[in-house]
Amino acid sequence: MPSAAVVGTGLIGTSIALALRGRGVTPYLLDRNPEAARTAAGLGAGVVGAPRTPVDLAVLAVPPQHVAATLHEYQLLGLADDFTDVASVKARPQEEAAELGCDLTRFVGGHPMAGREQSGPLAAQGDLFHGKPWVLTPHAGSLPRTLGRARELAELCGAVPVVMGHAEHDRAVALTSHTPHLVASLLATRLLHGDDTQLRLAGQGLRDATRIAGGDAELWTEIIAANAPAVAEVLAEFALDLHEVVDALRDLGAGPPERHRAGRAHLTTALARGVQGRARIPARAAGGLRLSGVAAGS
């Protein structure tokens, strides 16, 4: 990939640009906020401004609700031969791009499954994507060249390409990313009601469980809102599980012995199922990931 452009120089866009620089590619950096692009360039991520001739691939590192409009704008401007994005929701941007009349043969959706709780170019890391899944969501009309360049981008960044359908991706991230962020935020909200004496007892477990709650609230509102139906479905099921645990705890705290036994059994079941669920998270393996249900690099 001799040439590339990155539109949006926040955490993900700048991290991609840094990774490409490390592989000998000098990206052109564009951002609605010129200071952000200059900051990214100052970190060695590329050069500020549009290229004189179309680059091979443009990476749209913008929030989900801006993907379609940004794609439409830069296709009309002739920024690149091919386009991809890194938004964490895929179905709605694809539909909106079709409605705007974008050339979807030259666009393949993408989503690197990596991030940090910090935001902005100063939080970027060139190795952010190493060994992480990078989902690609082509559609029936995508050109093989476009898919190949999107795959090459993921590989240049050290990630593992994973091809999925748009809706399949959105259901997956609702379970593995969006709902966990909401749950961590709701748990962290409870800390607002604790006094200083209580909070001084906080240990690493609480810090681990609430770490992602430190993410940018406005950005995460945009992400979760774009995938609202899938997130609501997972969160509703979580709420049912939570309600059962609350009932079990109340049984343990009051009532006759048989209710104590039932409450203890329900609590043990909930904790045991948590152990089983966590064990299903794929472990990293040398040279990539062991992924269940999807084809890495397919």
N, C-alpha and C positions, 0 to 999 in steps of 0.2 A: 504494500500500500504506500506508494510514493508520497501521496498528499492527503491531508484530512483537514476538516474544520470542526471546531467545537462551538456550538451555540449555547451559551449559558455556562458561566464560569463559577459555579458554586462548588460545593464539596465534590460531587460526582463528576461534573464536567472537568474540573481542574485535575482531579485524580486521573481521569482518562488521558488528559493531555500530558500530564507528567509521565504516565506509563508509556505513551507513544514516543515521547522525547527519549525515553530510556531505550527504545528500540530503533532509534534513528529517524523517526518521523517528526517533522516540525509542524504542529497544528496551527491553523489560523484561529484566533480567539475572538469571538463576538459575544457581546452582552448588552442588554438594554442599559445596564449600569456600567459606564466606561471605566469607573474606578475599579470595579470587580475584575474586568478584563486586564487592566494594567497591573493589578495585584497578582493575578495568576501569571502574567508574563514575567513579573519580577521574581517569581518563584522558579522561573525557568520552564514554564509550561508551554511556551510557544510565542507567537508574534501577534500583536493586536491588529485587528482589521481584516477586511475581506480580501481574498486572493484576486489577482487580475484575471485568472482563467479558472474554470470550474475544477474543484478538487475531486478526488476519487470518491470520498465518502464524507458526508456531514453528519455529525452526531448532535442530536437535539437533546440537550440536557436541561429541559424545562419541565415544570410541573405538568401533570396529566391534562389539565384543562386547557393548556396552551399548546399542546403538541400539534393539533390539527392546523391551527392558524399559523403556527411557526413553520410547519412543513409547507403549507400553501404559499406563504410569503417567500421562502427561500427557494422553492422550486421555480417560482416566477422570476426570481432574480438570477437564477442559474448558478447558485452557489456550488452545487456538486452534481456529479453524475448520479450518485446513489445516496440514499438517506436511511438513517436509523435513529432510534430514540432510546432513552434510558428510563422512561417513566415507569412507575410501579403499578400502573393499571393499563391494560392493553385493549379491551373490547371497546370501551366508549371512545377513546381517541381514534381508533380505526374507523368506527362508524362516522364520527364527525369529519374525519379526513375525506371519506367517500362523499359525504354531503357537500363538502366544499369543492369537490372536483379535483382533488389532488391526484397525481399520477402514482397510484399505489403499486404499479409494477416495479417502481424504483424505490420502494420503501419496505423495510422489514422492521417490525417492532422489536425492541430489545429491552432487557431489564437485568442489569447486574445485581446479584443478590448479595450486596455488601453495602456498608454504610457506617456512619458513626453518629453519636448523639450530638456532636458539634456540627455546625453548618458553615458555609462560606469557603472561599478559596484558601484561606489560611489553615483550615482543618484538613486540606487535601493530602493524600499520600499516594505516591506512585505505585506502591505495592498493595493498595487497598483490595484489589480483586484477585490476588494470587490464590489459586486453588478453590475459588468460589464458583458456584453455578452462575452462568450468564444465559438467561432465557432468551431465545429468539422465537418470534411469532410471525412467520411468513403467512401469507394467504395464497389462495390458489393461483393468483396471477403474478406473484412475485417472480422477478427474473432470477435465474440461477446465479448470475453475476452479482446481483444485489445481496442475495443470501450469502454468497461466498465472501463478500467484503464484510458483511456484518459478523460472520463467523471469524474472519481474520482479525477483526477488531478485538473480539473477545479473547482470542488466543494471544494477540500481541500484549494484552493487558494481563496475561497470566491466568485467565479464567477458563472454566470448563463450559463450552457451549452446550446448551440443552434446548432442543426444539419442542415447542408445545403449541397447542391451539390457544386463541385469545381467551375464550371463556374458561378453559382449563387452567390457564395461568392465573386468572383473577380469583378463581375458587381456591387455588393453592395458596396464594399470598394472603387471602383473607384468613386462612387457617394458621399460616406459619409466620406472618409478619404483622398484618393490620390489626387483627384481634389481640395478639399479644401486646402490641403497643397500647391499645386502649386499656387492657387489663392492668398493665404496669402503671399507667397513668391513674386509674381509679384507685389502685392500691396506694400509690404515692399521695393521692389526695387525702387519704385517711390520716397521713402524718400531720396535716394542717391542724388536726384536732388534738394532737399530743402536746404535752408540755415539755419544757426543756429537760427536765429530769428524766422523763421517759425516753426522749430521743437520744440522750447520752448513752443509752444501752444498745443503740442500733449496731448490729454487727454486719459482717460481710454478706450474709444471706439476704438481708434487706437491701443492701446496696446492689447486689446482683439482680434481685427481683425487680428493682425499680430503675435500673440504669438507663434503659431506653426511654423512660418517661422524661428524660432531660432533653429530648429532641424539640425542635422548633414547633411550637403549637400551631402556628398559621400554616406552615408547610404540611404538617400531618393532618390538619383539617382538610386541606385540599386533596391529599392522597386518599384518606379514608372516605371522604364524600364521593369521590369518583368511583369507589368500589362499594358503595353503601349496601346494596342488596345482599351481596355475598357476605359482607362483614356482619350484617344484622342476623343472618341465618346462623353463623357460627356463634355469635355472642348470645343469641337466644338459647341455644343448646347449653352454652356455658352457664347461663343464668339458671336453667333447670337443675344442673349439677350443683350449683351453689346453694340453691333453695333446699335440696335434699340434705346437704351438709349442715345447713343451719338447723333444720328439723332434728337431725341426729344429735347435734350439740345441745339442743334444748331438752331432748329426751335424756341425755346424760346428766343434765343439771337439775332435773326434777322428775317426779313421778315414781311409780313402783319399780321394783328391781327388773321386771321383764322389759320395761321401757329402757332401762339402763343398758340391758344386754342388746336390745335392738339398736339403740343409738351407737353403741360401741362397734357393733358389726358393720353398720353403715359407714362409720368413720374409717374403719380399717379397710373396707372395700374401696372407698374413695382414694385413700392414700396408696393402696396397692395398685389401683388402676393408673395413678399418676406415675408410679415407678415403671409400669409397663409402657405407658405412652412415651415417657422420656427415652426409654430404651429403643424406640423406633426411629429416633433422629439419626440419620445416616452419619457414620463416622468418617472423618477424613482418612484417606488412604494415600500412600506414596504415589505421586503422579496424578492425583486428582481426587474425585469423590466417588463413593459408592452410592449411586442414586437408585432408589426403588421406584418403579412405575414410570420412569422416563428414560429416554435414551441419551446418555451423555455423548455429545459430539455427533449425534445423528442428524 
